Every structure is written in C-alpha cells, then in structure tokens.
Amino acid sequence: MRFDLTDLRLFAHVHTAGSITGGAALSHMTLASASERIRAMEDSLGVPLLVRVPRGVQPTPAGHSLLLHARQLLLQIERLQADMGSYGAGLQGQVRLLCNTSAMAEHLPRVLSGFLAAHAGISVDLEERPSEEIADALRLGLCDIGLASDAADLAGLSVHPLWPDPLVLVVPRGHAWAGRAGVTLAEVADTPMVGLAEHSAFHAHLARHARRIGRRLDYRVRLRSFESVCRLVGQGIGLGIVPGAVAARCARSTGVQRVPLAEDWAARQLVLCLRADEPLAPAAQLFVQHLLAGAAPGVVSVAPSRRLRRPS
C-alpha cells in the first residue's frame, strides 16, 4: 500500500466537494491527475473507494474507513506544522468549526472578530449545521470544534456549557397570546408562520420536531435572518420561533413580544463540544480558550418552558 499526503488530501477533498472534479480543484491538480491517483489508491488496496451517484461520487464503506484515517493523519500533520510554526514568525493554523444557526447568528460574530484580530496567522473554516449533524461530525473527526444545542445527542463528547439559548415564540405586540405562560408547538402549527430559509439548520430543527407530533408548520414567508423574522412578525404577517436572546434584543425595535415555547426541547443551552480524550491542535486550543474566556452567559428574561395542555 503506497499512499502519500497528496493522495490523502485529495481523497478528503473529493469527499468534501462530492465529486472528483471538485476534489481536483481543491487540490490544485488536473482532473486526469486526480482520477489517476484515485485509481492507483483503489488498485493498491484492491477495493473500490468511491461509487458514482447522480450528482458526483460517495465513499464506499472502505472509502469511509480510509477517510477517517486520512483526516486523522492530516490533522496530526497540521498539528505538527502549527507546533513548529509557533517557534517561527508566529502560530499558523486553521480551526474547523461547526455551529448551529443560533450560535452563528447571535454569539459567534463577536467571538470570531476578537479571535481573528488577535491571531493573524490563524483562519477559521466555519459551517452551519444542525446540532445532531455537528455531534456526528465530531465523532467522525470531520471538524475540531462544535457549537451545538444540548438538546442533541452528545454522547461520547466532551461538553462545556456556554450560553442559555431557550427558543421562544414571538408575536405582535398586543397579540391574544402575549402574556401567556407558554404555548405548545401543536398550537403554533395551527397559525401562519414567519421563518428562516428552508436550507437553514434552524428550519430543519423545527421541522423535525413538528414531524414528531405529526404536524407541519405553515410558513407564509421564509427569510435570511432572525431579525427579519421579528420585523415581519411585528408587522402582523405571522408568528415566529426564534432564540430568546434574539427576541429580547429585537423586541423594542421590531414590536414583538415573547411567549415561552412550552416544549422540553425548547429549554436548551448552547454548548461547546469536543472529542473526548483527544488533544486539539494548537490553533484550535487557542480558539477554545478565547471562546470560554468570553462566554459570559447572559440570562434571557423568559419564563422557564414547560409542557402545557391545550385549553379545553
């Protein structure tokens, strides 16, 4: 078996891009050269590593196993380079970070700006994903750090609390539900809604919980930001579900009021997730230190969520 680091990086890039063409581009090589390297890897192992699908390629079971080993080896090389770089002109490196929609919208901009300003040699590869996918990606070694909801299955990961992040219903000021102790998702499903774009991780999260009770949320319009959701809710277009911190910040400017969402999964907290018992690369260690130092949890002024029975 004869692989080199170029082969392993190429295979990881093919998986990331979903095609050999895209992987070749990420690896800065021609398609012919990339295809030849993939064939040589398969010949060396005696098994296929990729299978064609309608929109590109996917790894076979053997390919998945190779991918895990490749990522681990490449991460070790990155750590070695970062450690050596710290003795030269300054620490270099990249942090691979996955986060859910709430963290991306409300907390990360401040954290990232401070971190990147303080560490000119470090870049952050940031992607938004649902919390369940973040946990899976960490277990598979596909990212360094995850910021997710503690409502997800985080078994086997090292978890550190960051910020309270309850979900609330926002209604126009003076709405009949304003002042209620809470509303259930089943009640909300009977009303016109304003929400985030269908491709967002937050939309997928709400849709999954609606399916669990056999319902489907009825959206009049989908927007790109929580602030836009609050603005249209305040104008009476529909109701919305947003993180409590967003609702508190936007209440006065958009004319919305907050109603606790009375579901166990809505009483959540954002947490830092890491692979247990596995050291981080120096760049990722610095990011975690910066994140924990700046994560002073703010208390969102909303009553605790609890399950309510629908009024008879």
MOWOKA-V452814 format. One record per backbone hydrogen bond with DSSP energy under -1.0 kcal/mol. CO is the residue of the C=O (numbers start at 0). NH is the residue of the N-H. Records with the same first field share a line. If there is no record, write none. Layout:
CO->NH  NH
This chain:
3->7
4->8
5->9
6->10
7->11
8->12
9->13
10->14
11->15
12->16
13->17
17->56
18->22
19->23
20->24
21->25
22->26
23->28
24->27
29->33
30->34
31->35
32->36
33->37
34->38
35->39
36->40
37->41
38->42
39->43
40->44
41->45
48->59
50->57
52->55
55->52
57->50
59->63
60->64
61->65
62->66
63->67
64->68
65->69
66->70
67->71
68->72
69->73
70->74
71->75
72->76
73->77
74->78
75->79
76->80
77->81
78->82
79->83
80->84
81->85
83->86
84->87  89
92->122
94->124
95->143  144
96->126
97->146
98->128
99->103
100->104
101->105
102->106  107
106->110
107->111
108->112
109->113
110->114
111->115
112->116
113->117
114->118
118->121
120->92
122->94
124->96
126->98
129->133
130->134
131->135
132->136
133->137
134->138
135->139
136->141
137->140
144->97
145->272
146->99
147->270
148->151
153->156
157->273
159->271
162->269
165->243
166->260
167->241
168->258
169->239
170->256
171->174
174->177
176->179
182->261
183->187
184->188
186->189
187->190
191->238
192->219
194->222
196->199
199->203
200->204
201->205
202->206
203->207
204->208
205->209
206->210
207->211
209->214
210->213
217->192
220->194
222->196
224->228
225->229
226->230
227->231
228->232
229->233
231->236
232->235
238->193
239->169
241->167
242->246
243->247
244->248
245->249
246->250
249->253
250->254  255
254->172
256->170
258->168
259->182
260->262
262->265
263->266
265->166  267
267->164
268->149
269->161  162
270->147
271->159
272->145
273->157
274->277
280->284
281->285
282->286
283->287
284->288
285->289
286->290
287->291
288->292
289->293
293->295
299->301
